[in-house]
Protein backbone atom coordinates (compact mmCIF):
# COMPACT_ATOMS: atom_id res chain seq x y z
CA UNK A 1 0.00 0.00 0.00
CA UNK A 2 1.45 3.35 -1.06
CA UNK A 3 1.29 6.33 1.24
CA UNK A 4 -0.83 9.14 -0.16
CA UNK A 5 0.77 12.52 0.34
CA UNK A 6 -0.99 15.82 1.02
CA UNK A 7 -1.19 16.43 -2.71
CA UNK A 8 -3.54 13.46 -3.07
CA UNK A 9 -1.01 11.61 -5.22
CA UNK A 10 0.77 8.40 -4.30
CA UNK A 11 4.28 9.50 -5.30
CA UNK A 12 6.59 11.74 -3.30
CA UNK A 13 9.42 13.58 -5.09
CA UNK A 14 12.84 13.41 -3.45
CA UNK A 15 14.71 16.65 -4.07
CA UNK A 16 18.39 17.52 -3.90
CA UNK A 17 19.45 21.08 -3.14
CA UNK A 18 23.07 22.01 -3.88
CA UNK A 19 25.41 24.82 -4.93
CA UNK A 20 23.84 27.07 -2.33
CA UNK A 21 25.69 30.33 -2.98
CA UNK A 22 24.80 33.88 -1.85
CA UNK A 23 22.03 34.53 -4.39
CA UNK A 24 20.96 31.18 -5.84
CA UNK A 25 20.15 27.51 -5.22
CA UNK A 26 20.28 24.53 -7.59
CA UNK A 27 17.51 21.97 -7.11
CA UNK A 28 17.20 18.64 -8.92
CA UNK A 29 15.04 15.51 -8.71
CA UNK A 30 14.49 12.19 -10.46
CA UNK A 31 12.23 12.41 -13.51
CA UNK A 32 8.64 11.27 -12.93
CA UNK A 33 7.10 8.85 -15.45
CA UNK A 34 4.38 10.58 -17.53
CA UNK A 35 5.28 14.05 -16.22
CA UNK A 36 4.94 16.72 -18.90
CA UNK A 37 6.20 19.59 -16.72
CA UNK A 38 7.28 20.49 -13.21
CA UNK A 39 5.98 23.47 -11.26
CA UNK A 40 8.67 24.91 -8.97
CA UNK A 41 7.82 27.41 -6.25
CA UNK A 42 9.72 28.81 -3.29
CA UNK A 43 9.13 30.70 -0.08
CA UNK A 44 11.19 31.74 2.91
CA UNK A 45 11.30 29.08 5.61
CA UNK A 46 8.57 29.66 8.17
CA UNK A 47 6.50 31.73 5.76
CA UNK A 48 3.82 30.16 3.58
CA UNK A 49 3.75 33.06 1.11
CA UNK A 50 5.13 31.90 -2.25
CA UNK A 51 7.78 34.37 -3.42
CA UNK A 52 7.88 33.16 -7.01
CA UNK A 53 7.31 30.12 -9.21
CA UNK A 54 8.12 28.78 -12.62
CA UNK A 55 7.23 25.83 -14.80
CA UNK A 56 10.08 23.75 -16.25
CA UNK A 57 10.30 20.71 -18.50
CA UNK A 58 13.60 19.40 -17.12
CA UNK A 59 14.30 17.74 -13.76
CA UNK A 60 16.57 20.52 -12.48
CA UNK A 61 16.37 24.24 -11.95
CA UNK A 62 18.54 27.11 -10.71
CA UNK A 63 16.64 29.60 -8.59
CA UNK A 64 18.37 32.96 -8.65
CA UNK A 65 17.92 36.51 -7.35
CA UNK A 66 17.59 35.24 -3.78
CA UNK A 67 18.61 37.05 -0.61
CA UNK A 68 21.89 36.01 1.05
CA UNK A 69 21.89 34.17 4.40
CA UNK A 70 18.25 33.11 3.95
CA UNK A 71 16.64 29.68 4.20
CA UNK A 72 14.13 28.92 1.48
CA UNK A 73 11.74 26.00 1.04
CA UNK A 74 11.50 24.85 -2.58
CA UNK A 75 8.48 22.79 -3.65
CA UNK A 76 8.33 20.85 -6.92
CA UNK A 77 5.08 19.44 -8.32
CA UNK A 78 5.21 16.98 -11.23
CA UNK A 79 2.31 17.55 -13.63
CA UNK A 80 0.99 15.17 -16.26
CA UNK A 81 -1.60 15.43 -19.01
CA UNK A 82 -4.33 18.00 -18.26
CA UNK A 83 -2.15 19.33 -15.39
CA UNK A 84 -2.85 16.24 -13.28
CA UNK A 85 -0.67 16.27 -10.15
CA UNK A 86 1.54 13.16 -10.24
CA UNK A 87 4.04 13.77 -7.42
CA UNK A 88 5.23 16.51 -5.10
CA UNK A 89 8.12 17.21 -2.75
CA UNK A 90 9.86 20.00 -0.84
CA UNK A 91 13.41 20.69 0.28
CA UNK A 92 15.02 23.49 2.33
CA UNK A 93 18.13 25.31 1.19
CA UNK A 94 20.08 28.20 2.72
CA UNK A 95 21.95 30.67 0.55
CA UNK A 96 25.66 31.18 1.38
CA UNK A 97 26.27 27.59 2.48
CA UNK A 98 28.69 26.77 -0.31
CA UNK A 99 28.18 23.49 -2.16
CA UNK A 100 26.59 21.46 0.64
CA UNK A 101 23.69 19.30 -0.34
CA UNK A 102 20.75 17.78 1.46
CA UNK A 103 17.91 15.39 0.79
CA UNK A 104 14.47 15.79 2.29
CA UNK A 105 12.66 12.53 2.78
CA UNK A 106 8.91 12.34 3.35
C-alpha positions as CSV (number, residue, x, y, z in Angstrom):
1,X,0.0,0.0,0.0
2,X,1.5,3.4,-1.1
3,X,1.3,6.3,1.2
4,X,-0.8,9.1,-0.2
5,X,0.8,12.5,0.3
6,X,-1.0,15.8,1.0
7,X,-1.2,16.4,-2.7
8,X,-3.5,13.5,-3.1
9,X,-1.0,11.6,-5.2
10,X,0.8,8.4,-4.3
11,X,4.3,9.5,-5.3
12,X,6.6,11.7,-3.3
13,X,9.4,13.6,-5.1
14,X,12.8,13.4,-3.4
15,X,14.7,16.6,-4.1
16,X,18.4,17.5,-3.9
17,X,19.5,21.1,-3.1
18,X,23.1,22.0,-3.9
19,X,25.4,24.8,-4.9
20,X,23.8,27.1,-2.3
21,X,25.7,30.3,-3.0
22,X,24.8,33.9,-1.8
23,X,22.0,34.5,-4.4
24,X,21.0,31.2,-5.8
25,X,20.2,27.5,-5.2
26,X,20.3,24.5,-7.6
27,X,17.5,22.0,-7.1
28,X,17.2,18.6,-8.9
29,X,15.0,15.5,-8.7
30,X,14.5,12.2,-10.5
31,X,12.2,12.4,-13.5
32,X,8.6,11.3,-12.9
33,X,7.1,8.9,-15.4
34,X,4.4,10.6,-17.5
35,X,5.3,14.1,-16.2
36,X,4.9,16.7,-18.9
37,X,6.2,19.6,-16.7
38,X,7.3,20.5,-13.2
39,X,6.0,23.5,-11.3
40,X,8.7,24.9,-9.0
41,X,7.8,27.4,-6.3
42,X,9.7,28.8,-3.3
43,X,9.1,30.7,-0.1
44,X,11.2,31.7,2.9
45,X,11.3,29.1,5.6
46,X,8.6,29.7,8.2
47,X,6.5,31.7,5.8
48,X,3.8,30.2,3.6
49,X,3.7,33.1,1.1
50,X,5.1,31.9,-2.3
51,X,7.8,34.4,-3.4
52,X,7.9,33.2,-7.0
53,X,7.3,30.1,-9.2
54,X,8.1,28.8,-12.6
55,X,7.2,25.8,-14.8
56,X,10.1,23.8,-16.2
57,X,10.3,20.7,-18.5
58,X,13.6,19.4,-17.1
59,X,14.3,17.7,-13.8
60,X,16.6,20.5,-12.5
61,X,16.4,24.2,-12.0
62,X,18.5,27.1,-10.7
63,X,16.6,29.6,-8.6
64,X,18.4,33.0,-8.6
65,X,17.9,36.5,-7.4
66,X,17.6,35.2,-3.8
67,X,18.6,37.0,-0.6
68,X,21.9,36.0,1.1
69,X,21.9,34.2,4.4
70,X,18.3,33.1,4.0
71,X,16.6,29.7,4.2
72,X,14.1,28.9,1.5
73,X,11.7,26.0,1.0
74,X,11.5,24.8,-2.6
75,X,8.5,22.8,-3.7
76,X,8.3,20.9,-6.9
77,X,5.1,19.4,-8.3
78,X,5.2,17.0,-11.2
79,X,2.3,17.5,-13.6
80,X,1.0,15.2,-16.3
81,X,-1.6,15.4,-19.0
82,X,-4.3,18.0,-18.3
83,X,-2.2,19.3,-15.4
84,X,-2.9,16.2,-13.3
85,X,-0.7,16.3,-10.2
86,X,1.5,13.2,-10.2
87,X,4.0,13.8,-7.4
88,X,5.2,16.5,-5.1
89,X,8.1,17.2,-2.7
90,X,9.9,20.0,-0.8
91,X,13.4,20.7,0.3
92,X,15.0,23.5,2.3
93,X,18.1,25.3,1.2
94,X,20.1,28.2,2.7
95,X,22.0,30.7,0.5
96,X,25.7,31.2,1.4
97,X,26.3,27.6,2.5
98,X,28.7,26.8,-0.3
99,X,28.2,23.5,-2.2
100,X,26.6,21.5,0.6
101,X,23.7,19.3,-0.3
102,X,20.8,17.8,1.5
103,X,17.9,15.4,0.8
104,X,14.5,15.8,2.3
105,X,12.7,12.5,2.8
106,X,8.9,12.3,3.4
